[in-house]
Amino acid sequence: PSAHAPPLVVGPPPGGAAWRGTHARVVAMAAAAAVQRDESSPRARLVVQLGKLETAGPSGRSADLATAFEGLLEVVREAQDPLKDLPEADLVDRLGKQLPRFDEAQRQSLVAACAPLREDAERLVERSTAALNGWLAESDPGAASSSSSSSPPAKAHSRSPPELLLEMLQPLDAAAPRLRCCYRHCGNADMRVRFLFALASVIRVAGLFASKPPPLPGLLERLATNFFVLPAPHGDILAKWLDARLDRYETAWERAVDRVLARCKAELEGRLVKVVETAAPPATSANGKRWLHLLTWPMAGCALARALCDVAAGHERKLGKLAGLTLKELPAHSLRPRTLLRLLQACDGAFHVVEESGAAGAVRIRDGYRQPAAATAAGTALSA
């Protein structure tokens, strides 16, 4: 400022969208100016190094990249708080976009030295996992083909599930190249597995939709390439990895079912009977029987699966390890229909099960079945 001008004071915005936007721009300009006034600071040098990489474009020489890597690594290691004077999202995003240009060893060194990159990746993994599972919970293609299923009616949307999926995946697709470089260093193994399992499940389920908006197939292919294609001789491992995970989770769920039946069969049976009574549609067949058809995996919104999960969670401490996993380590949508059918068959006094009916089997309450008093009381208490 000139000698006669008052200093610039940036205070809280008095309100309104225009004020908030102006305030944000002024704060960013002031922060950038503060960095420029101290060109020897690690933060300013980091900005300079990123600027050189960005202006060089994607066709930079390997020698120049090696020099840039050494400069970046030195600055990142020296800076105690490299984000102090710049908006965090801006700096992390700029640094993350450059990571794919380096080799694997260089990328891992930068990520290990820069905590904000790891923290940003962890937040993105958590948000993406929740969004992927949310879409799976409402977008099972099998739900549309069965009016007598154990799934409640889907929420009304103005757009189709593939269109909603496209909108949800676009931010992940944009961040995928840098996230691939960082996510192995963020959080714990359970968090990473849940993310990969949800993503692989979404890619498989999305393939079942007959109609998809044009950008979606290419987006799904890019995500599969970024996270499930390994160097030769492995190649594309998505299908094998997902099937192996489902098999392991199925073994764990089978043990959970056995232990729940051994400890609280009456309680679980009461919950399942209540679900079938509530969800089975009015009788349409000549014999007047009310059949409830199970959905195929991932059984979006299946009330029978939810009843099993709720009862198992109530006895989690007694279940112990399930094929090396705890109940909490079994991710959403890891239960398969055949495990649920096996459970219903074990309650043969209450249910008549037909495995060949529909896509995943069907169940009805046996004629003359009466709930035990203990199960009735437990179901009433849980409903309350």
C-alpha positions as CSV (number, residue, x, y, z in Angstrom):
1,P,0.0,0.0,0.0
2,S,1.1,3.6,-0.6
3,A,2.1,5.8,2.3
4,H,-1.3,7.5,2.3
5,A,-3.5,4.4,1.8
6,P,-4.7,2.5,4.8
7,P,-3.5,-1.1,5.2
8,L,-5.7,-3.8,3.8
9,V,-7.7,-5.5,6.5
10,V,-9.3,-8.8,5.7
11,G,-12.1,-9.4,8.1
12,P,-15.0,-11.9,8.2
13,P,-17.5,-11.5,5.5
14,P,-20.7,-9.7,6.5
15,G,-22.8,-12.2,4.7
16,G,-24.2,-13.0,1.2
17,A,-22.8,-15.1,-1.6
18,A,-21.1,-12.1,-3.3
19,W,-19.4,-11.1,-0.1
20,R,-18.2,-14.7,0.6
21,G,-16.8,-15.1,-2.9
22,T,-15.0,-11.7,-2.8
23,H,-13.7,-12.5,0.7
24,A,-12.3,-15.9,-0.4
25,R,-10.5,-14.3,-3.4
26,V,-9.0,-11.6,-1.3
27,V,-7.7,-14.1,1.3
28,A,-6.2,-16.2,-1.5
29,M,-4.5,-13.2,-3.0
30,A,-3.2,-12.0,0.3
31,A,-1.8,-15.5,1.1
32,A,-0.1,-15.7,-2.3
33,A,1.4,-12.3,-1.8
34,A,2.7,-13.4,1.6
35,V,4.5,-16.3,0.0
36,Q,6.0,-14.2,-2.7
37,R,7.5,-11.8,-0.1
38,D,9.5,-14.7,1.3
39,E,10.8,-16.4,-1.7
40,S,13.3,-18.4,0.3
41,S,10.7,-20.1,2.4
42,P,10.0,-23.8,1.8
43,R,6.4,-23.0,0.8
44,A,7.5,-20.4,-1.8
45,R,10.0,-22.8,-3.2
46,L,7.4,-25.6,-3.4
47,V,5.2,-23.3,-5.4
48,V,8.1,-22.5,-7.7
49,Q,8.9,-26.1,-8.3
50,L,5.3,-27.0,-9.0
51,G,5.1,-24.0,-11.4
52,K,8.1,-25.4,-13.4
53,L,6.6,-28.8,-13.7
54,E,3.2,-27.4,-14.8
55,T,4.7,-25.1,-17.4
56,A,7.0,-27.9,-18.8
57,G,3.9,-29.9,-19.8
58,P,3.6,-33.7,-19.9
59,S,6.5,-34.2,-22.4
60,G,9.3,-33.2,-20.0
61,R,12.7,-34.9,-20.3
62,S,13.6,-37.6,-17.8
63,A,16.6,-35.6,-16.7
64,D,14.4,-32.6,-16.0
65,L,12.0,-34.7,-14.1
66,A,14.7,-36.2,-12.0
67,T,15.9,-32.7,-11.1
68,A,12.4,-31.6,-10.4
69,F,11.8,-34.6,-8.2
70,E,14.9,-33.9,-6.1
71,G,13.8,-30.3,-5.7
72,L,10.3,-31.2,-4.7
73,L,11.5,-33.9,-2.2
74,E,14.0,-31.5,-0.6
75,V,11.3,-28.8,-0.2
76,V,8.6,-31.2,1.1
77,R,11.0,-32.7,3.7
78,E,12.2,-29.2,4.8
79,A,8.8,-27.6,5.1
80,Q,7.2,-28.2,8.5
81,D,3.9,-26.9,7.3
82,P,3.9,-26.5,3.5
83,L,0.2,-25.6,3.4
84,K,0.3,-22.8,5.9
85,D,0.1,-19.9,3.4
86,L,-1.9,-21.4,0.6
87,P,-5.3,-23.0,0.5
88,E,-4.8,-26.7,1.3
89,A,-6.9,-28.1,-1.5
90,D,-5.1,-26.0,-4.1
91,L,-1.6,-27.0,-3.1
92,V,-2.4,-30.7,-2.5
93,D,-4.3,-30.9,-5.8
94,R,-1.4,-29.3,-7.8
95,L,1.2,-31.6,-6.1
96,G,-1.0,-34.7,-6.6
97,K,-1.5,-34.0,-10.3
98,Q,2.3,-34.2,-10.8
99,L,2.8,-37.6,-9.0
100,P,1.9,-39.8,-12.0
101,R,4.8,-38.2,-14.0
102,F,7.4,-39.8,-11.7
103,D,8.4,-43.4,-11.4
104,E,7.1,-45.6,-8.6
105,A,10.0,-45.2,-6.2
106,Q,9.9,-41.4,-6.6
107,R,6.2,-41.2,-6.0
108,Q,6.4,-43.3,-2.9
109,S,9.2,-41.1,-1.5
110,L,7.1,-37.9,-2.1
111,V,4.0,-39.4,-0.6
112,A,5.9,-40.7,2.4
113,A,7.4,-37.2,3.0
114,C,4.2,-35.2,2.6
115,A,1.5,-35.9,5.2
116,P,-1.1,-33.6,3.5
117,L,-1.1,-35.8,0.4
118,R,-1.8,-38.9,2.6
119,E,-4.5,-37.1,4.6
120,D,-6.1,-35.9,1.4
121,A,-6.1,-39.4,0.0
122,E,-7.6,-40.8,3.2
123,R,-10.5,-38.3,3.1
124,L,-11.1,-39.1,-0.6
125,V,-11.1,-42.8,0.1
126,E,-13.6,-42.5,3.0
127,R,-16.0,-40.2,1.0
128,S,-15.8,-42.5,-2.1
129,T,-16.4,-45.7,-0.1
130,A,-19.5,-44.2,1.5
131,A,-20.8,-42.9,-1.8
132,L,-20.2,-46.2,-3.6
133,N,-21.9,-48.2,-0.9
134,G,-24.8,-45.7,-1.0
135,W,-25.3,-46.2,-4.7
136,L,-25.1,-50.0,-4.3
137,A,-27.8,-49.9,-1.6
138,E,-30.3,-48.3,-3.9
139,S,-29.3,-49.5,-7.4
140,D,-29.4,-53.3,-7.6
141,P,-30.6,-54.2,-11.2
142,G,-32.3,-57.2,-9.8
143,A,-34.7,-55.1,-7.7
144,A,-36.3,-53.7,-10.9
145,S,-37.1,-57.2,-12.2
146,S,-38.9,-58.6,-9.1
147,S,-42.0,-57.1,-7.6
148,S,-42.1,-59.8,-4.8
149,S,-38.6,-59.3,-3.5
150,S,-37.2,-58.8,0.0
151,S,-36.1,-55.3,-1.0
152,P,-38.2,-52.2,-0.3
153,P,-39.3,-50.0,-3.2
154,A,-36.4,-47.9,-4.5
155,K,-36.5,-44.2,-3.9
156,A,-37.9,-42.1,-6.7
157,H,-35.2,-40.3,-8.7
158,S,-35.6,-38.1,-11.7
159,R,-32.5,-39.8,-13.1
160,S,-31.7,-43.5,-13.7
161,P,-29.2,-45.4,-11.5
162,P,-26.5,-45.3,-14.2
163,E,-27.0,-41.5,-14.6
164,L,-26.6,-41.1,-10.8
165,L,-23.5,-43.3,-10.9
166,L,-21.9,-41.2,-13.6
167,E,-22.4,-38.0,-11.6
168,M,-21.1,-39.7,-8.4
169,L,-18.0,-41.2,-10.0
170,Q,-16.8,-38.1,-11.9
171,P,-14.8,-36.6,-9.0
172,L,-13.2,-40.0,-8.2
173,D,-12.3,-40.4,-11.9
174,A,-10.6,-37.0,-11.9
175,A,-8.6,-37.8,-8.8
176,A,-7.9,-41.4,-9.6
177,P,-4.3,-41.0,-11.1
178,R,-3.0,-39.2,-8.0
179,L,-5.1,-41.3,-5.6
180,R,-3.6,-44.4,-7.1
181,C,-0.2,-43.0,-6.1
182,C,-1.2,-42.2,-2.5
183,Y,-4.0,-44.5,-1.2
184,R,-1.6,-47.4,-0.2
185,H,-0.1,-45.0,2.4
186,C,-3.4,-43.7,3.8
187,G,-5.4,-45.1,6.7
188,N,-5.2,-48.8,7.4
189,A,-5.5,-51.9,5.4
190,D,-9.2,-52.4,6.3
191,M,-10.1,-48.9,5.0
192,R,-8.3,-49.6,1.7
193,V,-9.9,-53.0,1.2
194,R,-13.4,-51.5,1.9
195,F,-12.7,-48.9,-0.8
196,L,-11.5,-51.4,-3.4
197,F,-14.3,-53.8,-2.6
198,A,-17.0,-51.1,-3.0
199,L,-15.4,-49.9,-6.2
200,A,-15.1,-53.4,-7.7
201,S,-18.7,-54.2,-6.7
202,V,-20.0,-51.0,-8.4
203,I,-18.1,-51.7,-11.6
204,R,-19.5,-55.2,-11.7
205,V,-23.1,-54.2,-10.9
206,A,-22.9,-51.3,-13.3
207,G,-22.1,-53.8,-16.1
208,L,-25.5,-55.4,-15.5
209,F,-27.5,-52.4,-16.7
210,A,-28.5,-52.6,-20.3
211,S,-28.5,-48.9,-20.9
212,K,-25.8,-46.6,-19.7
213,P,-25.0,-42.9,-20.6
214,P,-22.2,-42.7,-23.1
215,P,-19.4,-41.4,-20.8
216,L,-20.0,-44.1,-18.1
217,P,-18.4,-47.2,-19.8
218,G,-15.2,-45.3,-20.5
219,L,-15.2,-43.9,-16.9
220,L,-15.6,-47.3,-15.4
221,E,-12.8,-48.7,-17.6
222,R,-10.5,-45.9,-16.5
223,L,-11.2,-46.6,-12.8
224,A,-10.7,-50.4,-13.3
225,T,-7.4,-49.7,-15.1
226,N,-6.2,-47.3,-12.3
227,F,-7.0,-49.6,-9.4
228,F,-7.2,-53.2,-10.7
229,V,-4.7,-53.5,-13.6
230,L,-1.2,-54.6,-12.5
231,P,2.0,-54.9,-14.5
232,A,2.6,-58.2,-16.5
233,P,2.0,-61.0,-16.0
234,H,-0.9,-60.1,-13.7
235,G,-2.9,-57.7,-15.9
236,D,-6.6,-57.1,-15.1
237,I,-7.3,-58.6,-11.6
238,L,-10.7,-57.1,-10.9
239,A,-12.8,-60.2,-11.4
240,K,-10.4,-62.6,-9.7
241,W,-9.8,-60.2,-6.7
242,L,-13.5,-59.5,-6.2
243,D,-14.5,-63.2,-6.4
244,A,-11.7,-64.2,-4.0
245,R,-12.9,-61.5,-1.5
246,L,-16.5,-62.6,-1.8
247,D,-15.5,-66.2,-1.2
248,R,-13.6,-65.3,1.9
249,Y,-16.4,-63.1,3.2
250,E,-18.9,-65.9,2.5
251,T,-16.9,-68.3,4.7
252,A,-16.9,-65.7,7.4
253,W,-20.7,-65.2,7.1
254,E,-21.3,-68.9,7.2
255,R,-19.5,-69.1,10.5
256,A,-21.4,-66.1,11.8
257,V,-24.7,-67.8,10.9
258,D,-23.7,-71.0,12.6
259,R,-22.8,-69.2,15.8
260,V,-25.8,-67.0,15.8
261,L,-28.1,-70.0,15.4
262,A,-26.3,-71.8,18.2
263,R,-26.7,-68.8,20.6
264,C,-30.0,-67.1,19.7
265,K,-31.9,-69.0,17.0
266,A,-35.3,-68.1,18.5
267,E,-34.5,-64.4,18.4
268,L,-33.2,-64.5,14.8
269,E,-36.0,-66.7,13.6
270,G,-38.5,-64.3,15.1
271,R,-37.0,-61.4,13.2
272,L,-36.9,-63.3,9.9
273,V,-40.5,-64.4,10.2
274,K,-41.6,-60.8,10.9
275,V,-39.7,-59.7,7.7
276,V,-41.4,-62.4,5.6
277,E,-44.8,-61.6,7.0
278,T,-44.3,-57.9,6.3
279,A,-42.5,-58.0,2.9
280,A,-44.2,-61.0,1.1
281,P,-46.7,-59.7,-1.4
282,P,-50.4,-60.8,-1.4
283,A,-50.9,-64.4,-2.7
284,T,-51.2,-64.6,-6.4
285,S,-50.8,-68.3,-7.0
286,A,-53.6,-70.8,-7.2
287,N,-52.6,-72.4,-3.9
288,G,-52.8,-69.1,-2.1
289,K,-49.2,-69.1,-0.8
290,R,-47.3,-65.9,-0.2
291,W,-43.7,-66.2,-1.5
292,L,-40.9,-63.8,-0.9
293,H,-38.3,-63.8,-3.6
294,L,-34.7,-63.1,-2.7
295,L,-32.6,-60.7,-4.8
296,T,-29.3,-61.6,-6.4
297,W,-26.1,-60.1,-5.0
298,P,-25.6,-57.4,-3.8
299,M,-29.2,-57.7,-2.5
300,A,-29.7,-54.0,-2.3
301,G,-31.9,-53.1,0.7
302,C,-32.7,-56.8,1.5
303,A,-34.7,-56.8,4.7
304,L,-33.8,-60.4,5.5
305,A,-30.1,-59.6,5.2
306,R,-30.6,-56.6,7.4
307,A,-32.3,-58.7,10.1
308,L,-29.3,-61.2,10.1
309,C,-26.8,-58.3,10.3
310,D,-28.7,-56.6,13.2
311,V,-29.0,-59.8,15.3
312,A,-25.3,-60.7,14.6
313,A,-24.2,-57.2,15.6
314,G,-26.1,-57.5,18.9
315,H,-24.0,-60.6,19.7
316,E,-20.8,-59.5,18.1
317,R,-18.5,-60.1,21.1
318,K,-19.7,-63.7,21.4
319,L,-19.1,-64.5,17.8
320,G,-15.3,-64.0,17.9
321,K,-13.1,-64.4,14.8
322,L,-14.9,-65.5,11.7
323,A,-12.4,-67.1,9.3
324,G,-9.8,-64.6,10.6
325,L,-12.1,-61.6,10.4
326,T,-14.3,-59.9,12.9
327,L,-17.9,-59.0,12.1
328,K,-17.0,-55.3,11.8
329,E,-14.4,-56.2,9.1
330,L,-17.1,-57.6,6.8
331,P,-17.9,-54.8,4.4
332,A,-21.3,-53.7,3.2
333,H,-22.7,-55.9,0.5
334,S,-20.4,-58.8,1.3
335,L,-23.3,-61.2,2.1
336,R,-24.4,-63.6,-0.7
337,P,-27.9,-64.9,-1.3
338,R,-26.9,-68.5,-0.9
339,T,-25.7,-67.9,2.7
340,L,-29.0,-66.3,3.5
341,L,-30.8,-69.3,1.9
342,R,-28.7,-71.6,4.1
343,L,-29.8,-69.7,7.1
344,L,-33.5,-69.9,6.1
345,Q,-33.1,-73.7,5.5
346,A,-31.7,-74.1,9.0
347,C,-34.9,-72.6,10.3
348,D,-36.8,-75.4,8.6
349,G,-39.6,-75.3,11.3
350,A,-40.5,-71.8,10.2
351,F,-39.8,-71.6,6.5
352,H,-40.3,-73.5,3.3
353,V,-37.4,-72.6,0.9
354,V,-37.2,-73.2,-2.8
355,E,-33.7,-72.5,-4.2
356,E,-34.7,-72.8,-7.8
357,S,-37.4,-70.1,-7.6
358,G,-36.6,-66.8,-9.2
359,A,-33.1,-65.5,-9.6
360,A,-31.9,-66.3,-6.0
361,G,-34.6,-68.5,-4.5
362,A,-37.8,-67.9,-2.6
363,V,-39.1,-68.4,0.9
364,R,-42.5,-68.5,2.6
365,I,-43.7,-69.2,6.2
366,R,-44.7,-72.9,6.7
367,D,-48.4,-73.7,7.2
368,G,-49.4,-73.8,10.8
369,Y,-46.2,-72.2,12.1
370,R,-46.4,-70.5,15.4
371,Q,-43.7,-68.3,16.8
372,P,-42.3,-69.3,20.2
373,A,-43.2,-66.9,22.9
374,A,-39.6,-65.9,23.5
375,A,-39.1,-65.0,19.8
376,T,-42.3,-63.1,19.8
377,A,-41.3,-61.0,22.8
378,A,-37.8,-60.4,21.3
379,G,-39.3,-59.3,18.0
380,T,-41.7,-56.9,19.7
381,A,-38.9,-55.4,21.8
382,L,-36.7,-54.9,18.8
383,S,-39.5,-53.3,16.8
384,A,-40.1,-50.9,19.7
